[in-house]
Amino acid sequence: MKRALGKMVVGNILANAALRYPDLPSLYCAGSGRRFTFRETEERSNRLAQALLGQGLQRGDVVAFILSNRAEIVEVFFALARTGIIGLPLNYRLATSEIVDLMRSMGATALIYEGRFVNEALAVRRALPGIARAIRIASPTTDFGSDYEELLRAASPRPPESEVDEDDPYYFNLTSGTTGVPKAYMLTHYNNCATGFMFPQFDLTRRDVLMTVFPVFGRVGFAWIIASFLYGIPNVLANFDPSQVLELIATERVTFINLVPTMAAMLLQASAGTVTDLRSLRAIVFAGAVLPPSIREQTQRSLCRDIYEYYGMNEMGSLFISTPADRASRPDSVGRPSMFSEARIVDNEGRNLGPNQIGEILGRSPMSATAYFDSPTKSAETFRDGWLHTGDLGYRDEDGYLYICGRKKDMIITGGQNVYPAELEDVILRLDGVAECAVVGLPDELWGERVTAVVVPHPNAAVTAAQIEAFCRRHLAGFKIPKEFVILGETLPRNPNGKIQKFLLVNKLSRREIA
């Protein structure tokens, strides 16, 4: 039985926005200086949808795209929503080999790429000759693929007559894997429409102006695109550059921006000693990593008084939200459950814990995915008994406020990006001369956690930090590369079962007892 006669599909969000707010500004593409209304965004998205179908793509096919924060990435998402074609938005920070492996494993048959990523696109063409269809955007240096704007001019502006259901797969979202290729999970139209449930708790109004600097290829960035089309408010799209962001806030009169703590730290540095008009900014929303008290307090003093914060996982969406009122009474909490979200705190046997008892955080909501792509073992570990097991530790007080205490899993969050030590250790151990390696996260004011590699060389091997870093740069995405390499002249501490005791390394490194 269907949920209702109507359907929660993303294409309806676009169609309704174009009808309700046709001539109001929808997007300002900071990189190109172009502005679009809601009607124009719908027309261009429809043209792209028609062009994709005209190239022989059909419902269920997978189209990969590698784009930065610009208007076309919004048009791609909405064109996919209108056709039933499945998207594979690629993290442009990944190594080229990772991009190729993802496209191969997800069965992508076409590629849309921006000119700045032409080298990655050409590598895909060499490695995956089955990618017969490609579309290039702002790419004058190659003729690989059809020109985006030419395709749009030749296509019909009418929406395609494609039937899309709310449970249909919409796009793959990526999360860093423990080894090799990042894990992926499928998000449906229903999952993405349900994202709209969290925005009323941010007190958005028609007078707001959003700014999206989170990469739109990820779930968080695209969620803020959905917000602007639901509310009929402008969205300033920009790639994160601290000085430019400060300038755009002033010139575009931005009222709302979503940041990770690292971004806020960079904005604080860029604004120091300069006259910056941030009077329009009425709220900053934090997500993606633990918000250190020092950054929170400096942000409130120098950037914006009112702070929201939400906690969750990409696989689940937002689970808890802290409002400025919550922050005033409980500054260290990430708030209470967001609309239609449920949470439990459990012990190692899965039994519910009471107030102020620390355990693993479990959650679920209409935004939640239900499994990882082609990874039954990982799916069974994370999605169990109707709940998503976060691997995070925390507790709730008597009034239901959540406090994060750490992680059961060995994940490091640096600058809002997930890094799994096992993947890095596997790479470093392949370098000649390395006997042992442990990667840990150390507290860092700028990055949240500083990825640190502790390396034990083989006897008589002359391994340097510079050599290890250079080796990592050949095999890892830039954000995964450790920011510090420690060469240790003794074996790593292990328990009787041979497992490395990383907490001892963290303690020693924090006190700088390792020479």
ChimeraX attribute file (.defattr): number of C-alpha atoms within 10 A of each C-alpha:
attribute: neighborCount
match mode: 1-to-1
recipient: residues
	/A:1	3
	/A:2	8
	/A:3	8
	/A:4	7
	/A:5	5
	/A:6	9
	/A:7	16
	/A:8	20
	/A:9	23
	/A:10	26
	/A:11	23
	/A:12	15
	/A:13	17
	/A:14	22
	/A:15	21
	/A:16	17
	/A:17	23
	/A:18	22
	/A:19	12
	/A:20	15
	/A:21	17
	/A:22	18
	/A:23	13
	/A:24	17
	/A:25	18
	/A:26	27
	/A:27	26
	/A:28	21
	/A:29	19
	/A:30	18
	/A:31	13
	/A:32	11
	/A:33	8
	/A:34	11
	/A:35	16
	/A:36	18
	/A:37	20
	/A:38	26
	/A:39	22
	/A:40	19
	/A:41	25
	/A:42	26
	/A:43	21
	/A:44	24
	/A:45	29
	/A:46	29
	/A:47	25
	/A:48	30
	/A:49	31
	/A:50	25
	/A:51	22
	/A:52	24
	/A:53	16
	/A:54	12
	/A:55	12
	/A:56	9
	/A:57	20
	/A:58	15
	/A:59	17
	/A:60	14
	/A:61	16
	/A:62	24
	/A:63	26
	/A:64	25
	/A:65	27
	/A:66	22
	/A:67	25
	/A:68	23
	/A:69	22
	/A:70	23
	/A:71	23
	/A:72	21
	/A:73	22
	/A:74	20
	/A:75	20
	/A:76	23
	/A:77	26
	/A:78	24
	/A:79	29
	/A:80	24
	/A:81	29
	/A:82	27
	/A:83	27
	/A:84	25
	/A:85	26
	/A:86	25
	/A:87	28
	/A:88	27
	/A:89	24
	/A:90	22
	/A:91	21
	/A:92	17
	/A:93	13
	/A:94	19
	/A:95	16
	/A:96	18
	/A:97	17
	/A:98	19
	/A:99	22
	/A:100	21
	/A:101	17
	/A:102	20
	/A:103	22
	/A:104	16
	/A:105	11
	/A:106	17
	/A:107	16
	/A:108	21
	/A:109	19
	/A:110	23
	/A:111	24
	/A:112	23
	/A:113	26
	/A:114	21
	/A:115	17
	/A:116	15
	/A:117	16
	/A:118	20
	/A:119	12
	/A:120	21
	/A:121	25
	/A:122	13
	/A:123	14
	/A:124	21
	/A:125	18
	/A:126	12
	/A:127	14
	/A:128	16
	/A:129	9
	/A:130	14
	/A:131	19
	/A:132	11
	/A:133	18
	/A:134	22
	/A:135	20
	/A:136	23
	/A:137	19
	/A:138	14
	/A:139	18
	/A:140	11
	/A:141	9
	/A:142	11
	/A:143	11
	/A:144	17
	/A:145	18
	/A:146	14
	/A:147	17
	/A:148	20
	/A:149	15
	/A:150	10
	/A:151	18
	/A:152	20
	/A:153	13
	/A:154	12
	/A:155	17
	/A:156	17
	/A:157	18
	/A:158	14
	/A:159	19
	/A:160	16
	/A:161	9
	/A:162	15
	/A:163	9
	/A:164	21
	/A:165	18
	/A:166	19
	/A:167	15
	/A:168	19
	/A:169	21
	/A:170	29
	/A:171	26
	/A:172	24
	/A:173	24
	/A:174	24
	/A:175	20
	/A:176	18
	/A:177	16
	/A:178	17
	/A:179	15
	/A:180	16
	/A:181	19
	/A:182	17
	/A:183	19
	/A:184	22
	/A:185	20
	/A:186	22
	/A:187	25
	/A:188	24
	/A:189	23
	/A:190	21
	/A:191	24
	/A:192	24
	/A:193	23
	/A:194	21
	/A:195	24
	/A:196	17
	/A:197	17
	/A:198	23
	/A:199	17
	/A:200	12
	/A:201	13
	/A:202	18
	/A:203	10
	/A:204	18
	/A:205	11
	/A:206	10
	/A:207	10
	/A:208	21
	/A:209	23
	/A:210	25
	/A:211	28
	/A:212	24
	/A:213	23
	/A:214	25
	/A:215	20
	/A:216	25
	/A:217	23
	/A:218	17
	/A:219	22
	/A:220	21
	/A:221	18
	/A:222	19
	/A:223	21
	/A:224	23
	/A:225	23
	/A:226	20
	/A:227	23
	/A:228	23
	/A:229	22
	/A:230	17
	/A:231	18
	/A:232	25
	/A:233	23
	/A:234	27
	/A:235	25
	/A:236	27
	/A:237	26
	/A:238	24
	/A:239	18
	/A:240	15
	/A:241	13
	/A:242	18
	/A:243	14
	/A:244	15
	/A:245	22
	/A:246	19
	/A:247	14
	/A:248	19
	/A:249	23
	/A:250	17
	/A:251	12
	/A:252	16
	/A:253	19
	/A:254	24
	/A:255	21
	/A:256	21
	/A:257	22
	/A:258	24
	/A:259	23
	/A:260	24
	/A:261	27
	/A:262	23
	/A:263	21
	/A:264	22
	/A:265	22
	/A:266	15
	/A:267	20
	/A:268	18
	/A:269	13
	/A:270	17
	/A:271	16
	/A:272	10
	/A:273	8
	/A:274	8
	/A:275	7
	/A:276	15
	/A:277	15
	/A:278	19
	/A:279	13
	/A:280	17
	/A:281	21
	/A:282	16
	/A:283	23
	/A:284	23
	/A:285	19
	/A:286	24
	/A:287	21
	/A:288	24
	/A:289	24
	/A:290	22
	/A:291	19
	/A:292	16
	/A:293	12
	/A:294	10
	/A:295	18
	/A:296	19
	/A:297	14
	/A:298	15
	/A:299	20
	/A:300	14
	/A:301	10
	/A:302	13
	/A:303	22
	/A:304	19
	/A:305	16
	/A:306	17
	/A:307	22
	/A:308	21
	/A:309	27
	/A:310	25
	/A:311	26
	/A:312	23
	/A:313	18
	/A:314	18
	/A:315	25
	/A:316	24
	/A:317	27
	/A:318	26
	/A:319	26
	/A:320	23
	/A:321	26
	/A:322	28
	/A:323	20
	/A:324	18
	/A:325	13
	/A:326	19
	/A:327	17
	/A:328	12
	/A:329	9
	/A:330	15
	/A:331	15
	/A:332	18
	/A:333	22
	/A:334	27
	/A:335	27
	/A:336	23
	/A:337	23
	/A:338	23
	/A:339	20
	/A:340	13
	/A:341	20
	/A:342	16
	/A:343	20
	/A:344	19
	/A:345	24
	/A:346	21
	/A:347	14
	/A:348	8
	/A:349	6
	/A:350	12
	/A:351	11
	/A:352	14
	/A:353	16
	/A:354	15
	/A:355	15
	/A:356	16
	/A:357	14
	/A:358	19
	/A:359	27
	/A:360	25
	/A:361	24
	/A:362	24
	/A:363	25
	/A:364	24
	/A:365	22
	/A:366	18
	/A:367	26
	/A:368	27
	/A:369	20
	/A:370	19
	/A:371	22
	/A:372	22
	/A:373	17
	/A:374	13
	/A:375	12
	/A:376	11
	/A:377	10
	/A:378	13
	/A:379	16
	/A:380	14
	/A:381	13
	/A:382	19
	/A:383	21
	/A:384	13
	/A:385	8
	/A:386	10
	/A:387	19
	/A:388	25
	/A:389	20
	/A:390	20
	/A:391	18
	/A:392	18
	/A:393	20
	/A:394	19
	/A:395	24
	/A:396	24
	/A:397	13
	/A:398	10
	/A:399	9
	/A:400	14
	/A:401	21
	/A:402	27
	/A:403	20
	/A:404	19
	/A:405	14
	/A:406	14
	/A:407	16
	/A:408	12
	/A:409	11
	/A:410	15
	/A:411	18
	/A:412	23
	/A:413	18
	/A:414	26
	/A:415	21
	/A:416	21
	/A:417	16
	/A:418	17
	/A:419	24
	/A:420	22
	/A:421	24
	/A:422	18
	/A:423	19
	/A:424	24
	/A:425	18
	/A:426	15
	/A:427	18
	/A:428	24
	/A:429	18
	/A:430	11
	/A:431	15
	/A:432	13
	/A:433	17
	/A:434	19
	/A:435	16
	/A:436	18
	/A:437	25
	/A:438	22
	/A:439	27
	/A:440	22
	/A:441	22
	/A:442	19
	/A:443	14
	/A:444	14
	/A:445	15
	/A:446	17
	/A:447	22
	/A:448	24
	/A:449	21
	/A:450	20
	/A:451	26
	/A:452	20
	/A:453	25
	/A:454	22
	/A:455	27
	/A:456	22
	/A:457	22
	/A:458	14
	/A:459	10
	/A:460	7
	/A:461	12
	/A:462	11
	/A:463	17
	/A:464	14
	/A:465	15
	/A:466	10
	/A:467	12
	/A:468	21
	/A:469	17
	/A:470	11
	/A:471	16
	/A:472	19
	/A:473	16
	/A:474	11
	/A:475	17
	/A:476	20
	/A:477	17
	/A:478	13
	/A:479	17
	/A:480	23
	/A:481	21
	/A:482	22
	/A:483	13
	/A:484	14
	/A:485	18
	/A:486	18
	/A:487	17
	/A:488	15
	/A:489	13
	/A:490	11
	/A:491	13
	/A:492	18
	/A:493	14
	/A:494	12
	/A:495	8
	/A:496	7
	/A:497	6
	/A:498	8
	/A:499	10
	/A:500	17
	/A:501	13
	/A:502	18
	/A:503	11
	/A:504	13
	/A:505	21
	/A:506	17
	/A:507	13
	/A:508	13
	/A:509	17
	/A:510	12
	/A:511	9
	/A:512	10
	/A:513	9
	/A:514	15
	/A:515	9
